[in-house]
Amino acid sequence: MKKHTCVVALVLALLISTFMGVLLDLTKANPAGMSIPELPPPIYIRENGTIEGAEGAIQKTGNTYTFVRDISKTIEIQRDNIILEGNSFTLTKPPEVNTEGLMTPIGWFPSIQISNRDNIIIRNIKFDKCHTSISVVKSSNVVIIQNNMTNGNLGVYMISSTNCNISGNEIIENAFTALYVQGSSFLNIAYNTISRNHFHGGWIAISYSNILRNNINNHVGDNVGIGLYLYGSNSHNYIFE
């Protein structure tokens, strides 16, 4: 019996390893024979405060960077202590990036990319058809507030971050999940409308955080559709109203 159990465990481990290898090997073509596309050059908000690649679409006033028209590029933020103000304009995925039929890893092709940054505010942006609207990795004090993320794949992707706030957003009708938040702590996720996403409302593994007063409803995927899926290590969280 013990030998049989070991064999089953080994087979399962090999299957999982094979699956993850397929998912993460970005050098191989997809089943349709199409290679994973590269992103076109993004807009950079550089560490020294300058803007590159925006072609006049973003204006800078002090530490506030404001959209003056719709944008169809990725924005990579390399500067701390700024506000990115969408001014109710739309941010769409670059038209060159066609991910249809691709098995791409969670969080790829972000329209806003924040990594190893502190004290960033993202507000009043309409995200439309973005593969991933906002990616936040190993960052702190990031505020994502009053944005609209619709008709894409994933709303907010947040990994290994602390003291962040996701509030007052509408994250609706995305093909995957509204919130994919893993390995993060001391978060406030509040007053969001999370509706009609096709997998789960939120895929959560966090600690010492508050999830409160959100409207989470009508997720429509077959055999999924969970409002908040607490997957992985969750502890010391308050989830209410």
C-alpha positions in Angstrom: 0.0 0.0 0.0 2.8 2.4 0.9 4.6 1.7 -2.4 1.4 2.3 -4.3 0.9 5.6 -2.6 4.4 6.7 -3.4 3.9 5.8 -7.1 0.7 7.8 -7.3 2.3 10.8 -5.7 5.2 10.6 -8.1 2.9 10.5 -11.1 0.9 13.5 -9.8 4.1 15.4 -9.2 5.3 14.7 -12.8 2.0 15.7 -14.3 2.0 19.0 -12.3 5.6 19.7 -13.3 4.8 19.0 -17.0 1.8 21.4 -16.9 3.7 24.2 -15.3 6.5 23.7 -17.8 4.1 24.1 -20.6 2.5 27.2 -19.0 5.8 28.9 -18.3 7.9 28.0 -21.3 7.4 31.2 -23.3 9.9 30.3 -26.0 7.6 27.7 -27.5 4.8 28.3 -30.0 1.2 27.8 -29.0 -0.9 24.9 -30.4 -1.9 27.1 -33.3 1.8 27.6 -34.2 1.8 31.3 -33.2 4.8 32.4 -31.2 4.1 34.5 -28.1 4.2 38.1 -29.2 6.6 40.7 -27.8 5.2 44.0 -26.5 5.9 47.1 -28.5 8.1 49.7 -26.7 6.2 51.0 -23.7 5.7 54.5 -22.2 8.3 54.9 -19.5 8.0 57.2 -16.5 11.6 57.2 -15.6 13.2 57.4 -12.2 14.3 60.9 -12.8 10.7 62.0 -13.6 11.0 62.2 -17.4 8.4 60.6 -19.8 9.5 58.6 -22.8 7.4 57.2 -25.6 4.2 59.0 -24.7 4.1 61.2 -27.8 2.3 64.0 -25.9 -0.4 61.7 -24.4 0.7 62.3 -20.8 1.4 65.7 -19.2 3.5 66.1 -16.1 2.7 68.7 -13.4 4.9 68.2 -10.3 4.6 64.5 -9.3 1.2 64.1 -11.2 1.2 62.5 -14.6 -2.1 63.1 -16.4 -3.6 61.5 -19.5 -4.6 64.1 -22.2 -6.0 61.5 -24.6 -6.6 57.7 -25.0 -3.5 55.5 -24.9 -2.8 52.1 -26.4 0.6 51.3 -25.0 1.9 49.7 -21.8 3.0 52.2 -19.2 6.0 51.2 -17.1 6.4 53.2 -13.9 10.0 53.4 -12.7 9.6 56.4 -10.3 8.4 56.5 -6.7 6.0 59.0 -5.2 3.8 59.8 -8.2 0.2 60.0 -9.2 -1.0 58.6 -12.5 -4.2 60.4 -13.3 -6.3 58.9 -16.1 -8.6 61.9 -16.4 -11.3 59.4 -17.5 -9.4 58.6 -20.7 -9.1 55.0 -21.9 -6.0 52.7 -21.8 -6.2 49.8 -24.1 -3.8 47.0 -24.8 -1.3 47.7 -27.7 -3.0 46.7 -31.0 0.1 44.7 -32.0 -0.4 42.3 -29.1 -2.8 39.5 -30.1 -3.1 36.9 -27.3 -6.1 35.1 -28.8 -5.6 31.4 -28.5 -2.4 31.7 -26.4 -1.8 30.0 -23.1 0.0 33.0 -21.4 1.0 33.0 -17.7 -1.2 34.9 -15.3 -0.3 38.6 -15.2 1.4 38.9 -18.6 1.1 41.9 -20.9 0.2 44.4 -18.2 -1.1 47.8 -19.4 0.4 49.4 -16.3 3.5 47.8 -14.8 4.8 48.6 -11.3 7.7 46.7 -9.9 9.8 47.4 -6.8 8.2 50.8 -6.3 6.7 52.8 -3.4 3.9 55.3 -3.0 2.1 55.2 -6.4 -1.5 56.3 -7.0 -3.4 55.0 -10.1 -6.8 56.6 -10.5 -9.6 57.5 -12.9 -8.4 55.3 -15.9 -10.8 53.3 -18.1 -9.1 50.0 -19.0 -10.6 48.4 -22.0 -9.7 44.9 -23.4 -6.4 44.8 -21.6 -4.8 41.4 -21.1 -3.8 42.5 -17.5 -4.9 46.0 -16.5 -2.5 46.7 -13.6 0.5 44.6 -12.4 2.0 45.4 -9.0 5.1 43.3 -8.0 7.2 43.7 -4.9 5.9 47.2 -4.2 4.4 49.1 -1.3 1.9 51.9 -0.7 0.3 51.5 -4.1 -3.3 52.9 -4.3 -5.5 51.8 -7.1 -8.7 53.8 -6.9 -11.7 54.7 -9.0 -10.7 52.9 -12.2 -12.8 50.9 -14.6 -11.4 47.6 -15.9 -13.7 45.8 -18.4 -13.6 43.3 -21.2 -10.0 42.2 -20.7 -8.5 39.1 -19.1 -7.4 40.1 -15.6 -8.0 43.2 -13.6 -5.4 43.6 -10.9 -2.3 41.3 -10.6 -0.5 41.9 -7.2 2.4 39.8 -5.9 4.6 40.2 -2.8 3.4 43.7 -2.0 2.5 45.5 1.2 0.3 48.3 2.5 -1.6 48.7 -0.8 -5.2 49.9 -1.3 -7.6 48.7 -4.1 -10.7 50.8 -3.6 -13.7 52.1 -5.5 -13.0 50.3 -8.8 -15.3 48.6 -11.2 -13.8 45.3 -12.5 -16.4 43.8 -14.8 -16.7 41.1 -17.5 -13.1 40.0 -17.7 -12.3 36.6 -19.2 -10.3 35.4 -16.1 -10.4 37.0 -12.6 -10.9 40.5 -11.3 -8.2 40.3 -8.6 -5.3 37.9 -8.5 -3.5 38.9 -5.3 -0.9 36.5 -3.8 1.8 36.6 -1.2 0.9 40.2 -0.1 0.0 41.7 3.3 -1.6 44.7 5.0 -3.9 45.4 2.1 -7.2 47.3 2.0 -9.6 46.0 -0.7 -12.9 48.0 -0.3 -15.9 49.5 -2.1 -15.2 47.7 -5.4 -17.8 46.4 -7.8 -16.6 43.0 -9.0 -19.1 41.5 -11.4 -19.6 39.1 -14.3 -16.0 38.0 -14.5 -15.6 34.6 -16.2 -13.5 32.7 -13.6 -13.6 34.1 -10.0 -14.1 37.5 -8.5 -10.9 37.3 -6.6 -8.1 34.7 -6.3 -6.6 35.6 -3.0 -3.6 34.6 -0.8 -2.9 37.4 1.6 -2.5 38.2 5.3 -3.3 41.0 7.8 -5.7 42.6 5.4 -9.2 43.9 5.1 -11.7 43.0 2.4 -14.8 45.1 3.1 -17.9 46.5 1.6 -17.4 45.2 -1.9 -20.2 44.2 -4.3 -19.1 40.8 -5.7 -21.7 39.0 -7.9 -22.7 37.1 -11.0 -19.4 35.4 -12.0 -20.3 33.2 -14.9 -17.7 30.6 -15.7 -18.6 26.9 -15.9 -17.7 25.1 -12.7 -16.1 28.2 -11.2 -17.7 31.5 -10.5 -16.6 31.8 -6.9 -16.8 35.3 -5.4 -13.5 35.2 -3.4 -11.4 32.0 -3.8 -9.0 31.9 -0.8 -6.3 29.8 -2.4 -2.9 29.3 -0.7 -1.7 31.0 2.5 -4.4 33.2 4.0 -4.3 34.4 7.6 -5.4 37.3 9.9 -7.8 38.8 7.4 -11.2 40.4 7.9 -13.8 39.9 5.2 -17.1 41.6 5.9 -20.1 43.5 4.4 
